[in-house]
Amino acid sequence: MELTIALAQMNIFQGHLEKNYLKALEFLREARKSHAQVVLFPELWSSGYDLKNQSQYAQQNQELIAELGRQAAESGLYIGGSYITFREGRYHNTFILIAPSGQIISQYHKIHLFAPLNEDRYFSPGQELITSHISGLTCGLAICYDLRFPELFRTYLDHDADSFFLVAQWPASRLDHWETLLRARAIENQALVAACNAVGISGKVTNGGGSLILSPWGEILARGSIHDEDFIQATITLESIHEIRSNFPVLRDRHTHLTT
């Protein structure tokens, strides 16, 4: 079974939800034309890191996410990205995945909050891992700074994950870490990795682009520009992941009793 995944690497205009949404619509049209089945947008793509106004964005994002549900139903796409959300008296940085039915099928609250951008002051950390099932894949969800914590991805293996979807605003100054860590997460877990980054200046952050889709062998299947907005995609098969894990069965040699 084949699955075509697209990454919408965009320049986020901080605080301009309408402008960001119009750009997202352009990417969604491109995804439809290219026959993609999944499209991922960057972290907090609708608002950027204007956290002082999180209450305003949390309300506006409710309407935006409902509209994306209509877009998903119309286009037959899975649409993923992260947003400022409010739930049970707490704000979160939330990765939301919408199915072609138009319904939200997964909500992952970012676990590892990035203090230099004051996330720990404005958001509450997530408390659970979330997987989504897409065309036979079991996808573990993650957001930006989560990438630096390999135990999160290792634990996803215990939830039968064979792929990871990650969205980010990763800075240009640490872009070498971005690729190194993404390839490590793919190789060590023998998992497909689709990681959508932002590009350009958003508020005080200069994002580095370089979005990547990686095979479970760590091969780069698609790479985004480090300078400009970009739309990249790759087609993978569930069989190819199983083949790599079967031919080189590293995961069977884990000694989990020593690490729990």
Secondary structure per residue as TSV (DSSP state, phi and psi in degrees):
chain	resnum	aa	ss	phi	psi
A	1	M	-	360.0	131.2
A	2	E	E	-98.0	148.3
A	3	L	E	-139.3	125.1
A	4	T	E	-102.1	119.1
A	5	I	E	-108.7	132.3
A	6	A	E	-117.6	144.9
A	7	L	E	-118.1	124.5
A	8	A	E	-99.6	86.6
A	9	Q	E	-79.3	107.6
A	10	M	-	-121.5	157.9
A	11	N	-	-88.2	116.2
A	12	I	-	-88.3	124.9
A	13	F	-	-93.7	107.1
A	14	Q	T	-59.3	125.9
A	15	G	T	82.6	1.6
A	16	H	-	-113.2	77.7
A	17	L	H	-60.8	-42.9
A	18	E	H	-64.7	-43.5
A	19	K	H	-63.2	-42.5
A	20	N	H	-66.2	-37.6
A	21	Y	H	-67.5	-40.0
A	22	L	H	-61.9	-38.8
A	23	K	H	-66.0	-39.8
A	24	A	H	-61.2	-38.1
A	25	L	H	-62.1	-36.7
A	26	E	H	-62.5	-43.1
A	27	F	H	-65.3	-38.8
A	28	L	H	-64.6	-38.4
A	29	R	H	-63.9	-40.4
A	30	E	H	-65.4	-37.7
A	31	A	H	-62.7	-40.3
A	32	R	H	-65.4	-42.8
A	33	K	H	-64.0	-34.5
A	34	S	T	-89.7	2.4
A	35	H	T	63.4	32.3
A	36	A	-	-69.9	156.4
A	37	Q	S	-109.8	-23.4
A	38	V	E	-130.8	136.3
A	39	V	E	-132.2	130.4
A	40	L	E	-112.2	138.7
A	41	F	-	-108.6	162.4
A	42	P	-	-68.3	177.3
A	43	E	T	-65.5	135.1
A	44	L	T	45.4	42.9
A	45	W	T	-68.3	-23.8
A	46	S	T	-77.8	-31.0
A	47	S	T	-123.2	-25.6
A	48	G	-	75.2	-170.7
A	49	Y	S	-91.0	47.7
A	50	D	-	-90.7	70.4
A	51	L	G	-72.8	-21.5
A	52	K	G	-64.3	-22.5
A	53	N	G	-108.5	32.2
A	54	Q	H	-62.0	-33.6
A	55	S	H	-61.3	-44.7
A	56	Q	H	-60.8	-45.4
A	57	Y	H	-71.5	-34.7
A	58	A	H	-60.5	-39.6
A	59	Q	H	-69.4	-45.6
A	60	Q	H	-66.0	-33.8
A	61	N	H	-66.6	-28.2
A	62	Q	H	-58.6	-45.4
A	63	E	H	-68.2	-40.8
A	64	L	H	-61.9	-45.4
A	65	I	H	-65.5	-36.8
A	66	A	H	-62.9	-41.1
A	67	E	H	-66.5	-38.3
A	68	L	H	-64.2	-32.4
A	69	G	H	-60.5	-41.2
A	70	R	H	-67.4	-38.2
A	71	Q	H	-64.9	-40.7
A	72	A	H	-63.1	-43.0
A	73	A	H	-66.6	-36.4
A	74	E	H	-72.3	-36.4
A	75	S	H	-97.4	-16.0
A	76	G	T	74.9	25.4
A	77	L	-	-103.0	150.1
A	78	Y	E	-84.8	130.7
A	79	I	E	-123.5	123.5
A	80	G	E	-128.0	152.6
A	81	G	E	172.2	171.4
A	82	S	E	-112.8	153.7
A	83	Y	E	-144.7	157.0
A	84	I	E	-74.8	124.3
A	85	T	E	-129.9	161.7
A	86	F	E	-129.5	127.0
A	87	R	E	-150.4	128.7
A	88	E	T	50.5	46.1
A	89	G	T	79.6	9.7
A	90	R	E	-133.2	145.9
A	91	Y	E	-95.4	145.1
A	92	H	E	-138.3	157.6
A	93	N	E	-96.8	108.0
A	94	T	E	-118.8	123.8
A	95	F	E	-82.0	115.2
A	96	I	E	-111.8	130.8
A	97	L	E	-116.1	123.0
A	98	I	E	-106.7	135.4
A	99	A	-	-88.9	165.7
A	100	P	T	-60.3	-15.2
A	101	S	T	-72.4	-14.9
A	102	G	S	93.6	-3.0
A	103	Q	S	-95.1	147.2
A	104	I	E	-72.2	126.0
A	105	I	E	-108.3	-17.7
A	106	S	E	-149.7	141.5
A	107	Q	E	-135.8	113.7
A	108	Y	E	-112.5	121.6
A	109	H	E	-87.9	126.8
A	110	K	-	-53.9	126.1
A	111	I	S	-83.9	-46.9
A	112	H	S	-96.2	106.7
A	113	L	-	-90.6	139.3
A	114	F	-	-93.2	104.6
A	115	A	G	-61.7	-38.4
A	116	P	G	-58.4	-21.7
A	117	L	G	-104.3	15.0
A	118	N	T	64.8	20.9
A	119	E	H	-59.7	-36.8
A	120	D	H	-69.1	-18.4
A	121	R	H	-84.5	-30.8
A	122	Y	H	-105.5	-27.7
A	123	F	-	-113.0	154.5
A	124	S	-	-97.1	139.3
A	125	P	-	-73.3	149.1
A	126	G	-	-67.6	161.4
A	127	Q	-	-123.6	3.6
A	128	E	S	-151.8	152.4
A	129	L	-	-82.7	147.7
A	130	I	-	-130.0	129.1
A	131	T	E	-114.7	153.3
A	132	S	E	-125.6	148.7
A	133	H	E	-109.2	116.3
A	134	I	E	-132.5	114.2
A	135	S	T	49.2	43.2
A	136	G	T	90.6	-13.3
A	137	L	E	-86.4	149.3
A	138	T	E	-113.0	107.3
A	139	C	E	-103.3	123.0
A	140	G	E	-85.9	134.6
A	141	L	E	-98.7	143.4
A	142	A	E	-152.7	160.6
A	143	I	E	-132.7	119.9
A	144	C	G	40.6	-100.8
A	145	Y	G	-57.1	-23.8
A	146	D	G	-53.4	-28.9
A	147	L	G	-58.1	-27.1
A	148	R	G	-81.6	3.0
A	149	F	-	-120.9	89.1
A	150	P	H	-62.3	-24.7
A	151	E	H	-64.4	-28.7
A	152	L	H	-62.4	-47.4
A	153	F	H	-70.7	-35.3
A	154	R	H	-63.6	-39.6
A	155	T	H	-66.7	-31.7
A	156	Y	H	-59.2	-28.9
A	157	L	H	-61.3	-33.1
A	158	D	T	-72.4	-9.9
A	159	H	T	-103.7	19.1
A	160	D	T	67.3	24.3
A	161	A	-	-68.5	137.9
A	162	D	-	-122.1	4.5
A	163	S	E	-156.5	157.9
A	164	F	E	-130.1	133.3
A	165	F	E	-108.7	126.7
A	166	L	E	-132.8	135.5
A	167	V	E	-121.0	148.2
A	168	A	-	-154.8	161.1
A	169	Q	-	-122.1	80.0
A	170	W	-	-93.3	129.3
A	171	P	B	-72.3	150.0
A	172	A	G	-61.0	-31.0
A	173	S	G	-66.7	-18.5
A	174	R	G	-125.0	33.0
A	175	L	H	-68.6	-27.6
A	176	D	H	-65.0	-34.8
A	177	H	H	-65.8	-40.0
A	178	W	H	-52.6	-55.9
A	179	E	H	-67.3	-41.3
A	180	T	H	-60.7	-46.5
A	181	L	H	-69.7	-39.4
A	182	L	H	-63.3	-43.6
A	183	R	H	-65.8	-36.4
A	184	A	H	-64.0	-44.1
A	185	R	H	-63.0	-36.2
A	186	A	H	-68.3	-49.4
A	187	I	H	-67.8	-49.3
A	188	E	H	-69.4	-24.2
A	189	N	H	-106.7	0.2
A	190	Q	T	46.6	54.8
A	191	A	-	-130.0	145.5
A	192	L	E	-65.3	138.7
A	193	V	E	-127.6	126.1
A	194	A	E	-119.9	114.0
A	195	A	E	-126.9	113.6
A	196	C	E	-102.2	118.6
A	197	N	-	-106.5	162.1
A	198	A	-	-88.8	169.3
A	199	V	E	-138.2	155.5
A	200	G	E	84.0	-174.6
A	201	I	E	-93.2	125.8
A	202	S	E	-130.4	105.2
A	203	G	T	65.5	-124.5
A	204	K	T	-92.6	0.5
A	205	V	E	-102.9	130.5
A	206	T	E	-104.3	104.5
A	207	N	E	-81.9	150.7
A	208	G	E	-100.3	-0.3
A	209	G	-	60.5	-140.8
A	210	G	-	67.3	31.4
A	211	S	-	-54.6	146.9
A	212	L	E	-137.0	143.9
A	213	I	E	-119.8	122.9
A	214	L	E	-121.7	142.2
A	215	S	-	-76.8	165.8
A	216	P	T	-64.7	-9.5
A	217	W	T	-93.8	-0.9
A	218	G	-	86.0	8.5
A	219	E	-	-76.2	141.6
A	220	I	E	-83.6	113.9
A	221	L	E	-89.4	-28.3
A	222	A	E	-159.7	143.3
A	223	R	E	-137.3	135.1
A	224	G	-	-87.8	161.3
A	225	S	-	-62.5	151.0
A	226	I	S	-96.4	0.9
A	227	H	S	-118.8	-32.7
A	228	D	S	-127.5	162.9
A	229	E	-	-58.1	148.7
A	230	D	E	-154.0	157.6
A	231	F	E	-131.5	114.0
A	232	I	E	-124.2	157.3
A	233	Q	E	-155.1	161.0
A	234	A	E	-149.9	149.9
A	235	T	E	-109.2	129.5
A	236	I	E	-127.9	165.8
A	237	T	E	-126.2	146.4
A	238	L	H	-60.7	-36.0
A	239	E	H	-62.2	-35.2
A	240	S	H	-66.6	-35.4
A	241	I	H	-67.3	-46.3
A	242	H	H	-63.0	-35.0
A	243	E	H	-65.2	-44.3
A	244	I	H	-63.0	-44.3
A	245	R	H	-67.8	-31.0
A	246	S	H	-77.4	-41.0
A	247	N	H	-75.5	-26.2
A	248	F	S	-135.7	77.5
A	249	P	-	-79.0	59.5
A	250	V	G	-59.7	-41.3
A	251	L	G	-64.6	-23.5
A	252	R	G	-70.1	-17.6
A	253	D	G	-96.0	10.7
A	254	R	-	-66.1	140.2
A	255	H	-	-109.0	75.5
A	256	T	G	-65.8	-22.3
A	257	H	G	-68.5	-17.0
A	258	L	G	-92.1	-9.1
A	259	T	T	-118.9	7.7
A	260	T	-	-113.5	360.0
